[in-house]
Amino acid sequence: MTALYELSSEYSFLRRDLIDEETGEVNESILDQLSTISESIEKKGINLVRVMKDMQAEQEAVEKERKRLQDRERIITKQIERLKEYLLSNMERCEIQKISCPQFVISVRKNPESVEILDESQIDSKYHRIKVEINKSDIKNDLKIGAMIPGARLVRTSSLSIK
């Protein structure tokens, strides 16, 4: 089978010789060859579009599957978080700090202090980075040195560590 670019080159080459420069007559044999090449180019064009349509259908199927897998990933991630929270709350309630087995160690660890905003409207504007966003790191630093900031407090949470 001849490639499309080869047919196109041959068509261009033959087209130059279609009309005799001296007599101005059309060369019938070249016209027949051009017609045959033109039909082959059309068939190749149709087949290329069919291939592209198949590829587009495959692309859409891949996109649909990607979205399905992303949704599944979100669900699994949420389930993992719920199970970790469940285990952590029960370990804390029973005051168990560490559970060991041959495959892994589960322990309750204290996270660094973080700022919990109780009421944004009470936060002084000096802590705002942008009118809507509050600068929690400045609040945290001030709270650590003993400043009283209405609407904010230091809290220490726990998280589960699985190694």
N, C-alpha and C positions, 0 to 999 in steps of 0.2 A: 504494500500500500504506500502510496505517495503521500508525503506530509503536506499540510496545507501551505506552508511557506514555499515549498518546492513548486506546488501547483501555481501559486501566486507569481512566483518568479518566471515560470515558464509562460504563463498567460501574458505577463508584461513583455517578455521577450518576443513572443509571437505577434503581439498586437502591433509592434513597431513595423512588422513586415506585412500587415494585412492589406494595405493599399500600396500598389506599385507606384513609386514616385515618378517614373517616366510616363506611364500610361494613365495613371489615376484609377486603374481598375482594381476591384476587390479580388484578392486571391482566395478562391473558393476552398481550396484544401486547408489553408490556414484558418478560414472562417469555420470550417467543420471542426478543426482541432480546438479552436477557441470555444466553440459550443460544447464540445466534450469536456474540456477543462472546466468550463463554467458550471456544467452540471455536477462535476466532481466537487468543485468548491462549494456549491450549494448543499450537496449531501454532507460534506464535512462540516459546514456551518450548522446544519440541522443537528448533526450528531454531537457537535460541541455544545450546543444549547441543551440537548438532552443530558449530557454529562453534567453541565452546570446546574440544571434543575435537580438532578439526583444529589449533587453536592449540597445544594441549598436545602433540600429536604433533610439530608444528614445533619447539616449545620443546625437546623431548627430542632431536630431530635436531640442533638448534643446539648443545645441551650436549655431545652425543656428538662433534660436529665440533670444538668448542672443545677438548675433552680430547685429541682426535687431533692437533690443531695444537699444543697445548702439548707433547705428547710429541715431536712432530717438531722443535719449537723446541729442546727439551733436547738432542736428538740432534745437531742442527746446531751448537749452542753447544759441545758436547763435541768435535765434529770440528774446529771452528775452533781451540779451545784446543790440541788435539793437533797440528795443523799449525803453530801458532805456536811451540809447544815444540820441534817437529822442526826448524823453520827456525832458531830461536835456538840450539839445541844445535850445529847444524852450522856456523853462523856463528861461534860461540865456539870450536869445535874448529879451525876454519881461521883464527882470529884476524881475522875480517872484522868491522869495526865499522860499516860503512855501505855500503848498496847504493842507488843512485839510478836512477830512470827517469823519463820525462816524467809519468807518472801519480801516482807517490808516491815517498817516501824511506823506506827500511827502515834502522833503526839499532838498535844494541845500547846500551841505557842502563843505568846503575847505579841500582838502587832504593835508597831510604834503608835504613839498617840496621834490622833487625827482630830480635826475640828468638826463638830456636828453643829450645823446652823439650825437653831430652833425657830428663830423668827427673823427673816431677812430685813424686815422693815426697821428693826431695832439696831441693826449694824451701822456703825458710824461710816460716813462716806469716805473717810480716809482709807478704809479697807477695801474699797471698790476699785478694781482695775478698770473696768468699764462700767457704765451706769448699771448694767444688769448683773455683772459678775462680781463676786466678792473675793478678795485676796485672802484665802484661808491660811497661807503660810505666814503672813504678817500677824493675823489673829492668833495663830498657834504660838508664834514667838512671844507675843505680848502676854498671852495667857500663861505661858511657861514661867515668865518672870514675875507672875503674880498679879497682873492687871485684871481688873474686873470689867468684862465686856458684856453688857446686857445683850441677850439673844444668842450667846455662844458659850460653849464649855468644852473642856478637853475630855475626850473619852478614849478608853483603851478597849479594843475589841479582840477577839480571838479568831484564829483560823486553824484549819486542819492541815498538818504536814504529813504527806505520805512519801516515804523514800524507799 
